[in-house]
């Protein structure tokens, strides 16, 4: 047996030991790094070494300085930016996949990754109740997932009007009307801008008090349009009325894309399906598995009802390409070379099963409701109907809310971000981690109260 990989195996054992130390201490350390640990990052600012050094020393330095300076996102008291945790089986599968180091552009580059993509596509389509035959592309996150679905929609609407974007570009192309809700996520606007459909050409539809697209203001569509709906308002967690949107858009021959970065998973949960009637009538959907499903970063997915439309959006060729009769993953995404993110996604889906996915999503929603209830009992104002995993909180005044949020972040017991909601400053709580417990919520509510007291005395 060759010993050429012995140094790599030794390094992996060291990394495992460091990972154990990190996870063992995660619940007792501040959720956000202390000032001293952040100062220690200055040790990374050194000239590029002229000579090689021991890899073990480099790994040790990374753990010694880097680990304390991470945000404890994998712990139970991080509630910022809708960042999910990482289920253990996903982390373990990710390590194995990283050792495999597969490039997944073509089937011949990684048969196992291609097959697992195909399996996950089928499982997820069934789990979410999407139309049979729906195609899935596996990308970095909701940015590329939204961009991919919107590209498929844009190109298909133009194809129906006799225009081939891949061949002819956008110069002289017929204009396409684009409709988004007033609370559309920034990633949607960014994606549309990258696709040549910028702010000046978007029609913005008003929303109701929960951030849902207001159908009383939905326009009469006289031509095929690209309409973007939202599954999970990034502040309130609210869901658009998908059935009405799809019916009115399709009546005019248009395309509906759903930005479901964290909320699309509601479609997999029987108790939450009343939130998403008609969502499966859309044409494309975007979701991040690294949010609600707690797949390790990064893992985004685009779904498209019309497999041919998704493939056409990314059609390309070269003499050295080697297509097969099996799944060639690059057919469904903007990227050619990409890591085998289907490995950890498959591991989590197989490990959880349908019931496990339901329990995970319901747990996040229940914890968010408990969080809101306990904060309300402490005299904090809750601004949204807590229908999913988002809670919007404020104190008596915007100034007090701002000072309270700053104190929460400084105390380090938990971490939340801020936002603005109907002209008010709010603290935004996103319950996204499998590891959050009732005790974590209790401790976090206590931290809120302590932070408010500090805000009132300073």
Backbone torsions as a table, in degrees:
resi	resn	phi	psi	omega
1	UNK	NA	133.2	-178.9
2	UNK	-70.7	141.3	177.5
3	UNK	-101.5	16.6	-176.2
4	UNK	-66.0	-23.1	-179.5
5	UNK	-98.1	4.9	179.5
6	UNK	-57.0	-45.4	177.9
7	UNK	-59.8	-38.7	179.3
8	UNK	-65.7	-41.7	179.1
9	UNK	-63.0	-40.6	178.6
10	UNK	-63.0	-40.7	179.1
11	UNK	-65.8	-40.3	178.9
12	UNK	-64.5	-37.1	176.6
13	UNK	-65.1	-38.8	176.3
14	UNK	-64.6	-43.6	179.1
15	UNK	-60.8	-39.9	178.1
16	UNK	-63.5	-39.8	178.4
17	UNK	-64.9	-42.4	178.1
18	UNK	-65.4	-38.7	178.9
19	UNK	-63.2	-39.2	178.0
20	UNK	-63.3	-44.2	177.8
21	UNK	-60.5	-40.8	-177.6
22	UNK	-64.6	-50.0	-176.7
23	UNK	-68.5	-34.3	179.6
24	UNK	-62.6	-33.2	-175.4
25	UNK	-98.4	-2.9	-167.8
26	UNK	-62.1	-36.1	-175.4
27	UNK	-79.1	-14.8	-177.9
28	UNK	-101.3	-10.1	-178.9
29	UNK	-94.1	161.1	175.7
30	UNK	-59.6	144.5	179.9
31	UNK	-65.3	-36.2	174.6
32	UNK	-109.4	142.8	-175.6
33	UNK	-57.8	147.3	176.8
34	UNK	-74.2	166.9	178.9
35	UNK	-59.1	-41.5	-178.5
36	UNK	-64.5	-41.6	-179.5
37	UNK	-69.5	-32.6	176.8
38	UNK	-68.0	-36.9	176.5
39	UNK	-62.8	-34.0	-178.5
40	UNK	-63.1	-20.2	177.7
41	UNK	-61.6	-18.4	177.8
42	UNK	-60.3	-22.3	179.7
43	UNK	-65.7	-21.0	177.5
44	UNK	-75.2	-18.8	-177.7
45	UNK	-82.9	76.2	179.8
46	UNK	-127.4	156.6	176.5
47	UNK	-62.1	149.9	175.1
48	UNK	-59.1	124.3	-178.0
49	UNK	-58.8	144.7	178.3
50	UNK	-79.4	-25.6	-176.6
51	UNK	-127.2	161.2	179.6
52	UNK	-71.6	158.1	177.5
53	UNK	-138.1	175.5	-179.8
54	UNK	-66.3	129.8	178.8
55	UNK	-62.0	-34.4	-179.1
56	UNK	-63.0	-34.3	178.9
57	UNK	-68.8	-39.5	178.4
58	UNK	-64.4	-44.1	178.7
59	UNK	-63.3	-40.0	178.4
60	UNK	-62.2	-42.6	178.9
61	UNK	-63.5	-40.6	179.8
62	UNK	-60.5	-43.4	179.2
63	UNK	-70.0	-44.2	-174.6
64	UNK	-63.6	-42.5	-176.7
65	UNK	-97.9	-39.1	-174.4
66	UNK	-76.2	-43.5	-175.3
67	UNK	-58.0	-46.8	179.7
68	UNK	-66.4	-18.0	-176.1
69	UNK	-98.8	11.5	174.9
70	UNK	-86.0	157.4	168.6
71	UNK	-83.0	132.4	-174.0
72	UNK	-78.3	61.4	-177.1
73	UNK	-67.8	-28.4	-178.5
74	UNK	-81.4	-5.2	176.3
75	UNK	-82.1	-175.7	-173.9
76	UNK	-94.6	-1.3	-175.0
77	UNK	-123.5	29.3	172.4
78	UNK	-102.8	120.7	-175.2
79	UNK	-128.5	33.0	-176.1
80	UNK	-106.7	144.0	167.1
81	UNK	59.2	22.9	-178.6
82	UNK	50.7	43.6	177.3
83	UNK	-93.7	118.2	-179.5
84	UNK	-75.1	165.9	171.7
85	UNK	-83.4	-161.4	-179.6
86	UNK	-136.7	112.2	179.2
87	UNK	-62.9	139.9	-174.5
88	UNK	-53.8	-43.0	-178.0
89	UNK	-65.3	-30.7	176.6
90	UNK	-68.8	-40.2	178.3
91	UNK	-64.4	-45.1	-179.4
92	UNK	-63.0	-43.6	178.3
93	UNK	-64.7	-35.8	178.7
94	UNK	-62.8	-41.2	178.4
95	UNK	-60.5	-46.9	179.8
96	UNK	-62.4	-42.3	179.3
97	UNK	-64.7	-35.4	178.3
98	UNK	-67.6	-34.8	175.7
99	UNK	-67.9	-38.7	175.8
100	UNK	-62.8	-37.9	177.8
101	UNK	52.9	57.3	-177.1
102	UNK	-88.6	139.2	168.3
103	UNK	-97.4	131.7	-168.6
104	UNK	-113.6	28.4	179.6
105	UNK	-65.0	-50.9	-178.2
106	UNK	-116.7	156.2	175.0
107	UNK	-56.5	-41.5	-176.4
108	UNK	-68.5	-16.5	176.1
109	UNK	-79.2	-33.0	180.0
110	UNK	-159.2	86.1	178.6
111	UNK	-55.5	-38.5	-177.0
112	UNK	-66.7	-42.6	-179.6
113	UNK	-66.3	-40.3	178.7
114	UNK	-63.6	-42.1	-179.1
115	UNK	-67.3	-40.3	179.7
116	UNK	-67.9	-32.8	172.9
117	UNK	-60.6	-44.7	-178.5
118	UNK	-63.4	-42.0	178.8
119	UNK	-64.5	-46.6	-179.5
120	UNK	-63.6	-37.7	177.1
121	UNK	-57.4	-47.3	-179.8
122	UNK	-67.0	-44.3	179.4
123	UNK	-60.8	-46.8	-176.0
124	UNK	-69.0	-38.7	177.1
125	UNK	-59.5	-42.9	178.3
126	UNK	-68.7	-45.1	-177.3
127	UNK	-60.2	-41.3	-176.8
128	UNK	-89.4	-4.4	179.2
129	UNK	72.4	25.4	-179.7
130	UNK	-76.5	160.9	-177.4
131	UNK	-58.4	143.0	177.6
132	UNK	-58.8	136.0	-178.9
133	UNK	91.7	-3.1	177.8
134	UNK	-57.0	136.2	178.9
135	UNK	-92.2	149.9	177.2
136	UNK	-129.0	138.5	173.0
137	UNK	-119.0	138.1	-174.2
138	UNK	-107.0	116.3	-171.0
139	UNK	-129.0	-168.4	-174.1
140	UNK	-74.9	-38.0	-176.2
141	UNK	-176.4	-164.0	-174.1
142	UNK	-70.5	-21.0	176.7
143	UNK	-62.5	-55.5	-179.4
144	UNK	-72.3	-29.2	177.4
145	UNK	-65.6	-45.3	177.2
146	UNK	-65.8	-44.6	179.5
147	UNK	-58.6	-40.4	-177.6
148	UNK	-67.0	-46.3	179.3
149	UNK	-65.2	-40.3	179.2
150	UNK	-69.0	-35.0	176.7
151	UNK	-64.1	-43.2	178.0
152	UNK	-61.2	-42.2	179.6
153	UNK	-66.6	-46.2	178.5
154	UNK	-58.2	-49.7	-176.5
155	UNK	-65.1	-38.3	-179.2
156	UNK	-69.1	-41.4	177.9
157	UNK	-62.8	-37.3	177.1
158	UNK	-71.5	-36.5	178.8
159	UNK	-60.8	-39.7	179.3
160	UNK	-64.2	-19.8	177.9
161	UNK	-102.1	15.0	174.7
162	UNK	83.5	21.4	-176.9
163	UNK	-120.9	127.4	-179.9
164	UNK	-103.9	105.2	-176.9
165	UNK	-64.1	-40.7	-178.6
166	UNK	-61.0	-39.6	-178.5
167	UNK	-82.8	-43.4	-169.2
168	UNK	-107.5	-5.6	-177.8
169	UNK	68.9	-160.6	-178.7
170	UNK	-104.7	-7.5	-179.4
171	UNK	-63.8	114.9	179.5
172	UNK	82.5	6.2	-179.2
173	UNK	-69.1	149.1	175.4
174	UNK	-60.0	139.0	179.5
175	UNK	-69.1	146.5	176.5
176	UNK	-117.1	129.1	176.3
177	UNK	-74.8	135.6	-179.5
178	UNK	-121.9	130.5	-179.0
179	UNK	-122.4	128.5	178.1
180	UNK	-133.2	156.2	175.0
181	UNK	-75.1	156.7	179.8
182	UNK	-57.9	-30.7	-179.1
183	UNK	-100.3	22.1	177.4
184	UNK	-55.7	139.3	-178.6
185	UNK	-64.1	151.2	179.9
186	UNK	-57.5	-29.7	-178.3
187	UNK	-66.1	-30.7	177.4
188	UNK	-68.4	-45.8	179.0
189	UNK	-63.6	-39.7	178.1
190	UNK	-63.3	-44.3	-180.0
191	UNK	-63.3	-44.3	179.5
192	UNK	-63.5	-37.8	178.0
193	UNK	-64.1	-42.8	179.4
194	UNK	-64.7	-26.5	180.0
195	UNK	-89.7	7.1	176.6
196	UNK	83.6	17.0	179.0
197	UNK	-122.2	74.8	-170.7
198	UNK	-76.5	-178.3	-174.4
199	UNK	-52.7	-40.7	-174.5
200	UNK	-65.0	-19.3	-176.8
201	UNK	-107.0	6.8	178.1
202	UNK	-92.2	140.4	172.0
203	UNK	-100.3	120.1	-175.2
204	UNK	-98.5	125.3	-178.0
205	UNK	-99.4	131.3	178.4
206	UNK	-59.5	159.0	179.3
207	UNK	-122.6	165.4	179.3
208	UNK	-86.7	-169.8	-173.0
209	UNK	-68.9	-14.1	177.0
210	UNK	-102.1	0.7	179.4
211	UNK	91.2	10.4	177.0
212	UNK	-82.7	142.2	177.6
213	UNK	-58.9	128.0	-175.0
214	UNK	-87.3	108.5	-175.9
215	UNK	-69.0	-17.0	174.0
216	UNK	-65.3	-20.2	179.7
217	UNK	-110.3	7.6	178.1
218	UNK	-71.9	127.1	-172.9
219	UNK	-74.3	161.0	170.6
220	UNK	-76.4	117.5	-177.8
221	UNK	-88.6	121.1	-178.6
222	UNK	-102.6	-1.6	179.6
223	UNK	-153.5	161.9	178.9
224	UNK	-57.4	130.8	-177.6
225	UNK	-133.7	160.9	175.1
226	UNK	-100.1	115.0	-175.7
227	UNK	-116.8	131.3	-178.3
228	UNK	-109.3	123.3	175.5
229	UNK	-109.5	167.0	-173.6
230	UNK	-129.2	127.8	174.0
231	UNK	-106.7	91.2	-177.1
232	UNK	104.3	87.0	174.9
233	UNK	-58.8	133.8	-171.5
234	UNK	-63.6	-20.1	175.5
235	UNK	-97.9	-55.6	-172.4
236	UNK	-92.5	-19.9	-175.6
237	UNK	82.3	7.1	-176.0
238	UNK	-72.5	160.5	-176.2
239	UNK	-119.4	136.8	178.2
240	UNK	-69.9	159.8	176.6
241	UNK	-79.6	84.6	-169.6
242	UNK	-63.2	-40.8	-176.8
243	UNK	-58.4	-47.3	179.6
244	UNK	-65.5	-42.0	-179.0
245	UNK	-61.3	-47.1	-177.6
246	UNK	-65.7	-43.1	-177.9
247	UNK	-60.9	-45.6	-176.0
248	UNK	-74.0	-32.5	178.7
249	UNK	-72.9	-45.0	-178.1
250	UNK	-69.6	-27.5	176.3
251	UNK	-60.4	-29.8	178.5
252	UNK	-97.2	7.5	178.2
253	UNK	80.5	21.3	-176.4
254	UNK	-91.8	-175.1	-176.3
255	UNK	-124.3	130.4	177.5
256	UNK	-108.5	125.2	175.2
257	UNK	-113.1	136.0	-179.8
258	UNK	-109.5	119.5	170.8
259	UNK	-84.4	100.6	-177.8
260	UNK	-117.6	41.8	-171.7
261	UNK	-42.3	-51.1	177.6
262	UNK	-119.4	-17.9	-173.6
263	UNK	-90.8	-15.6	-178.2
264	UNK	-59.4	-26.1	-178.7
265	UNK	-64.1	-15.7	175.6
266	UNK	-60.3	-28.1	-179.6
267	UNK	-66.1	-17.9	-179.5
268	UNK	-89.7	-5.3	-171.5
269	UNK	-115.1	112.2	-176.6
270	UNK	-51.3	-41.2	-177.5
271	UNK	-69.8	-17.0	-178.2
272	UNK	-105.1	-5.7	-177.3
273	UNK	-60.9	-26.9	174.0
274	UNK	-59.3	-17.0	177.0
275	UNK	-77.3	-21.0	-169.3
276	UNK	-127.1	36.7	179.4
277	UNK	-61.0	132.9	178.2
278	UNK	85.0	-0.4	-176.0
279	UNK	-66.2	-29.0	-179.3
280	UNK	-77.9	-3.5	175.6
281	UNK	-82.5	-7.5	-179.4
282	UNK	-69.4	176.1	-178.3
283	UNK	-103.1	-29.2	177.8
284	UNK	-150.3	156.1	-176.0
285	UNK	-142.7	146.3	175.4
286	UNK	-123.3	139.4	179.4
287	UNK	-150.6	152.8	175.1
288	UNK	-110.8	118.3	177.3
289	UNK	-73.3	-20.6	-179.9
290	UNK	-81.5	2.5	173.4
291	UNK	-96.9	-100.5	-172.6
292	UNK	-60.0	-36.8	-176.6
293	UNK	-80.7	-10.1	176.2
294	UNK	61.6	35.7	168.2
295	UNK	-76.7	140.4	178.6
296	UNK	-57.0	148.6	177.9
297	UNK	-63.1	140.4	0.4
298	UNK	-117.2	147.1	-178.3
299	UNK	-157.4	100.1	174.0
300	UNK	-111.8	157.3	-177.8
301	UNK	-138.3	132.6	169.6
302	UNK	-107.5	134.1	174.2
303	UNK	-113.4	143.2	179.4
304	UNK	-141.3	124.3	179.9
305	UNK	-57.9	-40.5	-177.8
306	UNK	-97.3	99.3	-178.3
307	UNK	-57.0	-40.3	-179.2
308	UNK	-63.2	-35.0	179.7
309	UNK	-67.0	-39.7	178.9
310	UNK	-67.4	-43.9	178.4
311	UNK	-62.9	-40.8	-177.6
312	UNK	-63.8	-32.0	-179.0
313	UNK	-64.6	-26.0	-175.6
314	UNK	-120.1	22.7	-178.3
315	UNK	-65.1	129.8	176.3
316	UNK	-162.2	168.2	179.5
317	UNK	-157.9	162.2	176.6
318	UNK	-158.6	157.4	-174.9
319	UNK	-61.2	-30.9	-175.2
320	UNK	-89.4	-7.0	177.6
321	UNK	-61.7	149.4	178.0
322	UNK	-130.4	91.0	178.6
323	UNK	-74.8	157.4	-179.1
324	UNK	-136.9	175.2	174.1
325	UNK	-83.8	-4.4	176.0
326	UNK	-92.9	-176.6	178.7
327	UNK	-72.4	123.0	171.6
328	UNK	-104.6	103.9	-169.4
329	UNK	-55.6	-30.7	-176.3
330	UNK	-67.4	-12.6	177.9
331	UNK	-64.6	-21.2	-168.8
332	UNK	-114.0	6.8	-177.5
333	UNK	-142.5	162.3	175.2
334	UNK	-66.5	-29.0	-175.9
335	UNK	-81.9	148.7	169.6
336	UNK	-98.6	-73.7	175.3
337	UNK	-71.4	127.6	176.1
338	UNK	-158.9	155.5	-176.7
339	UNK	-75.1	167.5	-175.6
340	UNK	-87.0	66.6	-178.4
341	UNK	-69.4	-12.7	177.1
342	UNK	-67.3	-19.1	-176.0
343	UNK	-65.9	-53.9	-178.6
344	UNK	-71.8	-29.8	175.5
345	UNK	-63.3	-46.9	177.6
346	UNK	-59.7	-44.0	-177.3
347	UNK	-61.7	-40.7	-179.4
348	UNK	-70.8	-44.5	-179.9
349	UNK	-62.6	-43.2	-179.3
350	UNK	-67.7	-38.9	-178.7
351	UNK	-69.2	-44.6	-178.4
352	UNK	-73.6	-42.9	-170.9
353	UNK	68.6	174.7	-178.1
354	UNK	-58.9	-45.4	-178.9
355	UNK	-64.1	-37.2	-179.6
356	UNK	-67.1	-39.0	176.2
357	UNK	-62.0	-44.6	179.0
358	UNK	-59.6	-46.8	-179.0
359	UNK	-62.8	-40.6	-179.7
360	UNK	-61.8	-50.0	-177.5
361	UNK	-65.7	-43.2	178.9
362	UNK	-63.1	-36.3	178.7
363	UNK	-62.6	-43.2	179.0
364	UNK	-61.8	-43.3	-178.9
365	UNK	-66.2	-42.1	179.3
366	UNK	-63.8	-42.1	178.3
367	UNK	-63.0	-39.1	178.5
368	UNK	-63.5	-41.8	178.6
369	UNK	-65.3	-40.9	177.7
370	UNK	-64.7	-41.2	178.4
371	UNK	-58.3	-48.0	-179.1
372	UNK	-63.2	-42.7	-179.3
373	UNK	-62.2	-45.7	-178.7
374	UNK	-67.9	-38.7	177.2
375	UNK	-65.7	-40.0	177.1
376	UNK	-61.4	-39.2	178.8
377	UNK	-65.8	-23.7	178.3
378	UNK	-89.0	3.2	176.4
379	UNK	93.7	6.3	174.5
380	UNK	-79.7	150.6	178.2
381	UNK	-92.1	130.4	176.5
382	UNK	-102.9	125.3	-169.8
383	UNK	-98.4	-12.3	-175.4
384	UNK	-126.5	158.2	168.3
385	UNK	-74.1	118.7	-174.8
386	UNK	-82.7	89.8	-177.0
387	UNK	-99.9	-15.7	-179.8
388	UNK	-136.7	-117.2	-174.3
389	UNK	-116.3	12.0	-175.3
390	UNK	-109.0	137.1	177.1
391	UNK	-131.8	130.8	177.8
392	UNK	-110.6	122.7	-169.4
393	UNK	-126.0	145.6	172.0
394	UNK	-146.6	167.3	173.9
395	UNK	-101.3	-160.9	-175.4
396	UNK	-65.6	-39.4	-179.0
397	UNK	-131.1	163.0	177.2
398	UNK	-61.4	-37.2	-179.3
399	UNK	-64.9	-44.2	179.1
400	UNK	-66.2	-37.7	177.5
401	UNK	-61.2	-45.0	179.8
402	UNK	-62.6	-43.1	179.7
403	UNK	-68.3	-36.1	178.3
404	UNK	-65.6	-43.6	178.1
405	UNK	-61.0	-42.9	178.9
406	UNK	-61.2	-39.4	-179.8
407	UNK	-69.7	-38.1	176.7
408	UNK	-58.8	-47.3	-178.2
409	UNK	-66.1	-33.5	-179.1
410	UNK	-75.9	-36.2	-179.2
411	UNK	-63.7	-36.6	175.1
412	UNK	82.8	0.6	179.6
413	UNK	-69.6	-35.2	172.5
414	UNK	-147.5	175.4	179.5
415	UNK	-141.5	129.1	175.6
416	UNK	-133.6	162.4	175.1
417	UNK	-107.6	179.1	179.7
418	UNK	-117.1	164.6	176.7
419	UNK	-158.1	-176.5	174.7
420	UNK	-123.8	134.3	-176.8
421	UNK	-137.0	114.7	-177.8
422	UNK	50.7	44.4	176.3
423	UNK	80.8	0.4	180.0
424	UNK	-107.6	143.9	171.3
425	UNK	-74.5	133.2	-179.0
426	UNK	-135.3	158.4	170.3
427	UNK	-97.4	129.5	-173.4
428	UNK	-106.0	117.3	-179.0
429	UNK	-106.8	121.3	178.1
430	UNK	-117.5	110.4	-178.7
431	UNK	-91.6	106.7	-169.8
432	UNK	-130.8	-4.4	-172.4
433	UNK	-105.2	136.5	174.7
434	UNK	-59.5	-26.2	-172.9
435	UNK	-86.5	-5.5	177.8
436	UNK	-67.2	133.9	-179.8
437	UNK	-120.5	171.5	174.7
438	UNK	-60.7	-34.7	177.9
439	UNK	-66.4	-37.4	176.4
440	UNK	-61.8	-40.2	179.2
441	UNK	-66.1	-44.7	179.1
442	UNK	-58.8	-47.5	179.3
443	UNK	-62.5	-37.2	-178.8
444	UNK	-70.3	-39.4	176.8
445	UNK	-63.5	-40.4	175.6
446	UNK	-60.7	-39.4	178.5
447	UNK	-64.9	-39.1	175.5
448	UNK	-58.6	-47.9	-178.4
449	UNK	-64.4	-42.0	178.1
450	UNK	-64.0	-41.6	179.7
451	UNK	-64.1	-40.6	178.1
452	UNK	-64.3	-39.2	177.3
453	UNK	-62.3	-41.6	176.9
454	UNK	-64.0	-39.2	-179.6
455	UNK	-63.2	-35.3	-178.0
456	UNK	-78.1	-19.7	-177.3
457	UNK	-101.8	0.5	179.9
458	UNK	-123.6	NA	NA
